[in-house]
Amino acid sequence: SQHYEGLRATLTNVVLGVSAAIVALATFDKGLSQSDAVLGAAVILLGCFGYIATRAHSTRSQRHGKRAEAYRNRLNALLPKACINETRESVPDRQTHLDHIWSGVHLGVVLIGLALTALSVVSY
């Protein structure tokens, strides 16, 4: 799980950095032109890529968590005196739903790209 959080963080940093550079390039001349719509589309694509990749990492993380739970349950059945599940249940469970946060960041990048594209198309 921590491995996938690191991957998502790195990917998000790259997407945010490249997107910020593209937006800076588009607005460098203190205005938008219709040719900047291509840069807006690039930001949209980056945001979509980030969203898809972070969802894939979330899915993999959940799959590994379910696999670990199945191993724990099997070990608990084989070794009932070890109290494996009781030990796990005694630790407080913190639900953070980080996958929603990661997805939201990338959807925000898509919205910025949409705004950049729309403003570029309507400006002369």
Phi, psi and chi 1 to 4 in degrees:
 res  aa     phi    psi   chi1   chi2   chi3   chi4
   1 SER       -  -44.7  178.0      -      -      -
   2 GLN   -65.7  -33.1  -71.3  178.5   -6.4      -
   3 HIS   -59.7  -46.5  171.1   70.3      -      -
   4 TYR   -69.7  -32.2  -69.2  110.1      -      -
   5 GLU   -63.5  -40.7  -72.9  -58.3  -42.7      -
   6 GLY   -63.7  -41.9      -      -      -      -
   7 LEU   -63.6  -43.5  -70.0  175.3      -      -
   8 ARG   -65.3  -39.6  -76.0 -174.8  -80.6 -148.7
   9 ALA   -64.6  -44.5      -      -      -      -
  10 THR   -63.5  -46.7  -59.1      -      -      -
  11 LEU   -60.9  -43.7  175.1   72.1      -      -
  12 THR   -64.1  -40.8  -59.9      -      -      -
  13 ASN   -61.9  -41.5  -76.1  -26.9      -      -
  14 VAL   -66.1  -46.5  169.4      -      -      -
  15 VAL   -61.4  -44.3  167.3      -      -      -
  16 LEU   -65.2  -42.0  -71.1  175.5      -      -
  17 GLY   -64.7  -46.9      -      -      -      -
  18 VAL   -67.2  -40.7  172.8      -      -      -
  19 SER   -62.7  -42.2  -63.3      -      -      -
  20 ALA   -63.1  -39.5      -      -      -      -
  21 ALA   -65.0  -39.3      -      -      -      -
  22 ILE   -66.5  -43.3  -69.0  172.2      -      -
  23 VAL   -63.8  -40.0  170.6      -      -      -
  24 ALA   -63.0  -40.4      -      -      -      -
  25 LEU   -64.1  -41.1  179.5   65.5      -      -
  26 ALA   -67.0  -34.7      -      -      -      -
  27 THR  -101.7   10.9   58.8      -      -      -
  28 PHE   -59.7  -36.8  179.1   72.2      -      -
  29 ASP   -88.6   20.1   56.2   -5.4      -      -
  30 LYS    64.6   22.2  -53.5  -79.8 -169.4 -103.5
  31 GLY  -169.3  171.4      -      -      -      -
  32 LEU  -115.0  144.1  -65.5  173.1      -      -
  33 SER  -125.2  171.9   63.6      -      -      -
  34 GLN   -64.7  -25.3  -71.6 -175.9  -20.7      -
  35 SER   -70.2  -17.8   61.8      -      -      -
  36 ASP   -76.1   -8.8  -67.7  -31.8      -      -
  37 ALA   -62.8  -32.4      -      -      -      -
  38 VAL   -64.3  -39.8  174.5      -      -      -
  39 LEU   -66.5  -37.6  -63.4  174.7      -      -
  40 GLY   -62.4  -39.8      -      -      -      -
  41 ALA   -64.8  -35.7      -      -      -      -
  42 ALA   -64.6  -39.2      -      -      -      -
  43 VAL   -65.0  -40.6  172.4      -      -      -
  44 ILE   -60.6  -46.2  -67.4  169.1      -      -
  45 LEU   -62.4  -40.7  -71.1  174.8      -      -
  46 LEU   -62.0  -43.8  -85.9  170.9      -      -
  47 GLY   -63.1  -41.5      -      -      -      -
  48 CYS   -64.6  -43.2  -71.0      -      -      -
  49 PHE   -59.9  -45.8  168.4   73.5      -      -
  50 GLY   -61.8  -41.3      -      -      -      -
  51 TYR   -62.5  -48.8  176.9   81.2      -      -
  52 ILE   -63.0  -43.3  -68.7  167.0      -      -
  53 ALA   -66.3  -41.7      -      -      -      -
  54 THR   -69.6  -34.0   55.1      -      -      -
  55 ARG   -64.6  -38.7  -65.0  -57.5  -54.6  157.0
  56 ALA   -63.9  -41.7      -      -      -      -
  57 HIS   -65.0  -38.2  -71.1  -47.1      -      -
  58 SER   -62.6  -43.4  -65.1      -      -      -
  59 THR   -62.4  -44.0  -58.4      -      -      -
  60 ARG   -63.6  -41.8  -71.3 -177.2 -170.7  126.8
  61 SER   -62.4  -43.1  177.3      -      -      -
  62 GLN   -65.5  -38.4  -70.2  169.0    0.1      -
  63 ARG   -64.2  -42.1 -175.9  178.3   64.6 -132.7
  64 HIS   -66.5  -35.9  -70.3  -59.2      -      -
  65 GLY   -63.7  -41.3      -      -      -      -
  66 LYS   -67.2  -37.5  -71.9  177.9 -176.9  176.9
  67 ARG   -64.5  -43.4 -174.0  177.0  -66.6  153.2
  68 ALA   -63.1  -38.2      -      -      -      -
  69 GLU   -64.2  -39.7 -177.5  179.1    5.2      -
  70 ALA   -64.0  -40.7      -      -      -      -
  71 TYR   -63.2  -42.8  -75.0  134.0      -      -
  72 ARG   -62.1  -43.9  -84.3 -168.3  -53.2  -86.9
  73 ASN   -62.7  -41.1  -69.8  -19.8      -      -
  74 ARG   -66.2  -43.5 -179.6   69.0  178.7  139.6
  75 LEU   -63.1  -38.9  -78.7  171.9      -      -
  76 ASN   -63.7  -37.0 -166.2   54.9      -      -
  77 ALA   -69.3  -37.3      -      -      -      -
  78 LEU   -77.2  -33.6  -68.2  172.6      -      -
  79 LEU  -126.6   72.5  -55.2  166.9      -      -
  80 PRO   -64.2  -27.4   16.6  -23.1      -      -
  81 LYS   -71.9  -16.8  -68.4 -177.7 -178.9  178.6
  82 ALA   -74.1  -18.3      -      -      -      -
  83 CYS    53.3   46.0  -58.9      -      -      -
  84 ILE   -62.8  -49.9  -66.6  169.6      -      -
  85 ASN   -68.9  -34.1  -77.6  -19.9      -      -
  86 GLU   -65.3  -37.8  -71.2   80.2    7.5      -
  87 THR   -65.4  -43.1  -57.3      -      -      -
  88 ARG   -65.2  -40.4 -176.9 -179.5 -174.2  -76.9
  89 GLU   -70.7  -19.6  -69.7  168.1    0.5      -
  90 SER   -77.3  -14.7   68.0      -      -      -
  91 VAL   -87.7  130.1  176.8      -      -      -
  92 PRO   -62.1  139.8    5.9   -8.2      -      -
  93 ASP   -99.6  120.3 -170.8   19.0      -      -
  94 ARG  -106.0  113.1  -69.9 -175.8   -6.2 -160.4
  95 GLN   -89.9  118.3  -63.1  -89.3  -26.9      -
  96 THR  -108.7  -23.9   57.4      -      -      -
  97 HIS    54.5   46.5  -56.8  -69.1      -      -
  98 LEU   -63.3  -26.0  -72.8  175.1      -      -
  99 ASP   -61.9  -31.7   53.0  -29.7      -      -
 100 HIS   -69.8  -37.0  -61.7  -58.5      -      -
 101 ILE   -66.2  -47.2  -65.6  169.7      -      -
 102 TRP   -60.0  -44.5  -67.4  119.3      -      -
 103 SER   -63.2  -40.6  -64.0      -      -      -
 104 GLY   -62.8  -38.0      -      -      -      -
 105 VAL   -61.8  -45.2  167.8      -      -      -
 106 HIS   -71.8  -33.6  -67.8  -76.1      -      -
 107 LEU   -66.8  -32.4  -70.5  175.8      -      -
 108 GLY   -62.7  -39.5      -      -      -      -
 109 VAL   -63.4  -41.3  170.6      -      -      -
 110 VAL   -60.8  -42.8  169.8      -      -      -
 111 LEU   -63.8  -39.2  -70.3  175.1      -      -
 112 ILE   -63.7  -41.8  -70.5  169.6      -      -
 113 GLY   -63.2  -40.5      -      -      -      -
 114 LEU   -63.1  -42.9  -73.8  170.2      -      -
 115 ALA   -64.0  -43.8      -      -      -      -
 116 LEU   -61.8  -43.5  179.8   61.4      -      -
 117 THR   -65.0  -46.7  -58.0      -      -      -
 118 ALA   -62.1  -44.1      -      -      -      -
 119 LEU   -67.1  -33.2  -69.5  172.4      -      -
 120 SER   -69.1  -38.0  -62.3      -      -      -
 121 VAL   -70.6  -39.7  168.6      -      -      -
 122 VAL   -83.0  -13.5  -62.7      -      -      -
 123 SER   -90.3  154.2   67.0      -      -      -
 124 TYR  -121.6      -  -70.5  101.4      -      -
